[in-house]
Amino acid sequence: MNASPISETISDAVVIAKRDLLVWLRVPSFIFFSIIQPVMFVLLFRYVFGGAINVPNAGGYVDFLMPGIIAQSAAFASFGTAIGLAKEIQLGVVDRFRSMPMARSAVINGRLLADTLRIAITTLVILFVGILVGFRFHDSLLEAISMIVLAIVFGVVITIVSAYCGIALKNEESVQSFGLVWLFPLTFVSSAFVPVQSMPGWMQVFANNQPVTIVVNAMRNLALGQPSGHDVLLSAIWLIAIAAVFTPLAVRSFSKIS
Amino acid sequence: MNNAIEAYDLRKSYGQVKALDGIDLSVEKGKILGVLGPNGAGKTTLVKILTTLTHPDSGRCLVAGFDVVSQARQVREKIGLTGQTTAIQEELTGAENLEIMARLYHMPKKAAKLKALELLERFDLVDAKDRAAKTYSGGMKRRLDLAASLVGSPSILFLDEPTTGLDPRARIGMWKVIENLVGGGTTLLLTTQYLDEADELADEIIVIDKGKIIAKGTSDELKRNIGGDVLNVQVAHENDLTEVSLALEKLAAATATISREELIVRVGVGSRGSAALAEALRELDRLQISIADISLRRPSLDDVFLSLTGHAPTEGANPQGSNVGRGRKKSSDER
């Protein structure tokens, strides 16, 4: 019923995406959270914690760290999505859009589009800083690009989960605290910053089998020139499964807003 | 087709709560309908159904001649909506906010810029157009929000409590803006908790409470229905209160009430307001009582509301009040 033509679905999403990016550029704290904070994390782990963490791989801790920190930043970037959506629902911005002759999907699609770009920019900035502090890819350009693409796809999938949280909770503060509850354990109890073998046994069971570790391992193997096929396949299965569960959930709660 | 909005027996429940319990209404083209009711009366639900945001459980509704459920897209081409909150992007400038709206109405870039400028001029925001909207005053934000709902040149505009939370001066400014809109031929449906607002702006008023229409008519008709005029006499000396009260009771053949703090005597004089006023003046003059003030008051919509619902209209509007359950929080349930 009342479906918009495809051209409109795309052009409306592009307008919303441009708007979201413009807002991102205007708010200093958004820039801080998506760029400065990850860069600080790189420096902190590289120089403060790094010396105390033993890693088995060639290239030392900085080469171990970078794929992990890129994945973590991509995941944390999704906070902005959840908060942004919750705020717009609260403020009635979404209601106004829904009362207009435009594609209703544009509010979500546009934001995902903007966030994909945002995550890509963040990833490249962190990578650049990483290279400045000694990070090197050990394999060919193809593997390097694959790692970056995997990081962005991972970020977008986590963003879909966050979008669902934002739409379902509709409240800035609850989104913020709820986001910490699931994102922190997932990113820190993983192989992102330390080898899982250094954790207690019961924790290893969780850490080894959760999606962030699997994605980070795949990214790390791509970066370090280690065999990566198995982890990449497993990552793809996880990411497709997560997207398949949360996309319909997000769409359903979006259509029920009013 | 002379009616811009027609609704028949609209019903909508949220769980056990009947938000709308059989609403019928019609609004002629170019007229203003005021929907008056306390928080939680169903006003926002009504607006959401009329603006295609939510479907009624039953009943039928035509806006600009199109069915809000099966022809939602056509309805959306014709309407504008300003909700209770200011739905603007505070980080962006006034001009950017309106340009983005225009782009979402599929105007080309240049036309979008012109439309934005035209509206900024019309709403007296030109000087602030390149400032982030978060630096605007409450009144300016509301004007920008209203401007945003006019980008698509709607023929029917819905304003859901357009002045809630504004200071008195900004409210009156908003009223002027709204009056000018209708001068341009726009049909308007306006919800409000403020009786003076409905009184000031609306051609016709429906009063709703608990999802039902409990009264309808022009502001004058509503006032007439609940009784006549009231004569107020303020005396200069407290000792005169009793004598004045007796004199007025005799004259009006009704019981007078005395307010000792204000030094005022009030008596209902039915529909013979001005004759009673003249009579009272002569009588008080004969008794040589010096008066500070004398006036004739037509009943306000507050009186209408009280007599219709048994409770005051602003009840629950104050979140600090004793009726927290009916307070501001309620508005989210209202959806």
Chai-1 contact restraints between the chains, C-beta under 6 A:
chainA,res_idxA,chainB,res_idxB,connection_type,confidence,min_distance_angstrom,max_distance_angstrom,comment,restraint_id
A,N2,B,A72,contact,1.0,0.0,6.0,A-B,restraint_1
A,N2,B,R73,contact,1.0,0.0,6.0,A-B,restraint_2
A,V15,B,R103,contact,1.0,0.0,6.0,A-B,restraint_3
A,V15,B,L104,contact,1.0,0.0,6.0,A-B,restraint_4
A,R19,B,I100,contact,1.0,0.0,6.0,A-B,restraint_5
A,V23,B,E91,contact,1.0,0.0,6.0,A-B,restraint_6
A,R26,B,E91,contact,1.0,0.0,6.0,A-B,restraint_7
A,V27,B,E91,contact,1.0,0.0,6.0,A-B,restraint_8
A,L91,B,T85,contact,1.0,0.0,6.0,A-B,restraint_9
A,L91,B,A87,contact,1.0,0.0,6.0,A-B,restraint_10
A,G92,B,G83,contact,1.0,0.0,6.0,A-B,restraint_11
A,G92,B,T85,contact,1.0,0.0,6.0,A-B,restraint_12
A,G92,B,A87,contact,1.0,0.0,6.0,A-B,restraint_13
A,V93,B,A87,contact,1.0,0.0,6.0,A-B,restraint_14
A,D95,B,L53,contact,1.0,0.0,6.0,A-B,restraint_15
A,D95,B,G83,contact,1.0,0.0,6.0,A-B,restraint_16
A,R96,B,L81,contact,1.0,0.0,6.0,A-B,restraint_17
A,R96,B,A87,contact,1.0,0.0,6.0,A-B,restraint_18
A,R98,B,L53,contact,1.0,0.0,6.0,A-B,restraint_19
A,S99,B,T51,contact,1.0,0.0,6.0,A-B,restraint_20
A,S99,B,L81,contact,1.0,0.0,6.0,A-B,restraint_21
A,M100,B,R76,contact,1.0,0.0,6.0,A-B,restraint_22
A,P101,B,R76,contact,1.0,0.0,6.0,A-B,restraint_23
A,P101,B,E77,contact,1.0,0.0,6.0,A-B,restraint_24
A,M102,B,L104,contact,1.0,0.0,6.0,A-B,restraint_25
A,S258,B,K48,contact,1.0,0.0,6.0,A-B,restraint_26
A,S258,B,L53,contact,1.0,0.0,6.0,A-B,restraint_27
A,S258,B,T54,contact,1.0,0.0,6.0,A-B,restraint_28
A,S258,B,R335,contact,1.0,0.0,6.0,A-B,restraint_29
